[in-house]
Amino acid sequence: MNSTGDPTIHWFVNAAFLQEIKDSNPHLWHEVHRLRTLCDPESIDFDKPQMSLREFIGCLDGLRDLLALQFALEETYGLISADTATAHRAAALQSIAEQNEAEQERQEMVRSVTGQHRCLYLELVDLVELAEELQYRGCDADGLRSLVESIERFSGDLTAHERLEAELIRLHDSHARTGCTHD
């Protein structure tokens, strides 16, 4: 993953590819939904935490791989970084109006999105490790509750991230409709 917060990097957004990447990965969204369903208190057997834990581990492990692929595709085809020289050439082609505050906001938004990719992935890796540790040392109902709380925080972070990406796509589409097509 290419999640640099370097402000000298200029980001080009290919909103069509970014949206297509999101729309064409049903396995990812199925696993996200499955994970959220597993967190439903009615789905958890706190009397047999090891059984529930095995389901969480399988889901988290699969989700980790799917999310890594999703983020890599997004940063390869949807959110493209350019080095300083390329960015300067692109900026020289843009009109002064296109180099305004709105463009700066979009650049900051992309930096935020790519930074979140790294954080979300690492958060998920930590969840997998926590779940596996609980499995090996033995898991009681309290340990399972703690894991579920951590998963729910991750789920909320992922939802907020997806909303930010949707807003980035919307802003890009709005920007493109005004006739500015350089990013």
N, C-alpha and C positions, 0 to 999 in steps of 0.2 A: 504494500500500500504506500502511496506517495503522499502522505498527509503532512505536508510542511506548512508551518504558519509563517513562512518567510514572506514579508511584504514586498520583496523585490521580484517575487514570482508573480506573473500575470496569469490569470485563469481565464480560459475560454470555456464557455458553457455550450454544450451541444444538447439542448433541452429535449429534442426529439429522441435522440439516442438514450438520454438519461431516463426519459419516461418509458421508452420501449424496454430498457433493461429491467425496470421495475415491474412492468406488465408481463414480462416473459419469464418470470421465475416463480411459478406457482408452488414449487416445493418449499422454497424459503417461507413464503407466506403461510403455507400449510403448517410448517413446523413452528412458526411464531404463534399461530392460533392454537396448535396442540399444546405448546408450553403454557400459554395462558389458561387453557382448559385444565391442564394438570394442576395449576395453582388454585383452582376453584376448591374451596373447603369441602364441598360434597364429593369431589373426585379423590380426595386424599384419605387414605386409611391410616390414621394416626396410631391405631393399635398395632399395625404392621408396617412401621416406617421403612424397613428395608425393601419391601415390595414397591412402595411408592418411589423410593429413592432410585431403584433400578430404572423405572420409567423416566424419571427426571434426567438421569445420566445419559440414557440413550437419546433423549430429545435434545439435551444441551450439546452433546457431542456432535450430533448431526447438524444442529443449528450453527455451531461454530464454523464448520466447514462451508456451509451454505452462505453464511454471512461474509466470510473471508472472500469467497468467489464474487459475491454481489458487490462488495466494496471495491474489489480489484477491477471489475468490469466498469463500475461507475466512474472510477478514476482514470480508466484507460480510454473510454469512449464517450463519457458524458461530461466529465470535469477534467479538462486537459490543462496541464500546467506548461508554461513556457518560461525559459530562462530570461534573464534581464535583457539581453541583446534582442531576442525575439520580441519581447514585450515592448521594447523601445521602438522597434520597427512597426509593430502593430499600432502603438500609440501615435506614431507619426502619421499613419494613414487615417486615423480618426479625426473627426472635426473637434474643435474646442468644446462644442456643446455635448459631444459624447464623452468627454473626459471630465464630466461634472461630478457632483457629489453623489448622484444616484449610481454612477459607475463605481465609485469608491465603495459605496454600500454593498453593491453586488460582489465586488472583489472580497470584501470582508466576510460576506455571507458564505462564499465558496470556501474561504480559508477555515471558517467555523465548521462547515459541513465536513471537510476533509479531516480536520482535527478530531471531530466527533467519531469519524470512522475508526480511527486508531483507538480512541478511548472506549468505544462500545465493544470493539473486538477484544481488547484487553480485559474489559469487565466480564465479558462472556468466558474468556479463558479462565479467569479467576473463579467464576461460578462452576465451571467444569471441574477444576481442581478441588474446590470446596466440597462438591458433591462426591467426588471420588474419595476424598479424605474421610468424609462421613461414612462412606461405604466400608472402607478398610478398618477404621477404628471402631465402628459400630455406631449406629444412628438411633437415637431415641426420638420421641415426639417433639421435644424442644429443639433438637438439632434440625429436624425436618421443618419445623415452623420458621426457624431462623433462615434456612435455605430458601424457603418460599418467600419470605420478606425480601431477601436479596434479589431473587428472580423478579419479583414484582417491581422493585426499583429499576432493574435493568429494562424491564418491559416498558415502564414509563419513559425512561431515557430514549429507548428506541422509537417509541411513538412520537416524542418531541422531535427527534432527529428527522423522522419521515415527514413531519409537518414542515420543518425547515426546508427540506429538499423540495417539497411540493410548492412552497412559497418561492423558492429560487426558480423553479420551472415556470411558475406563473409570472414572476418578474421578468424573466428572460422573454417569455412570449409577449408580454406587454411592451417590453423594450424593442423587440423585433417588429411589432406592429407599427411602431412610430418611425420605422425606416432605418433603425440603427442595427446593422447586422454584423458588426465586426467581432463580436465575442461569442 
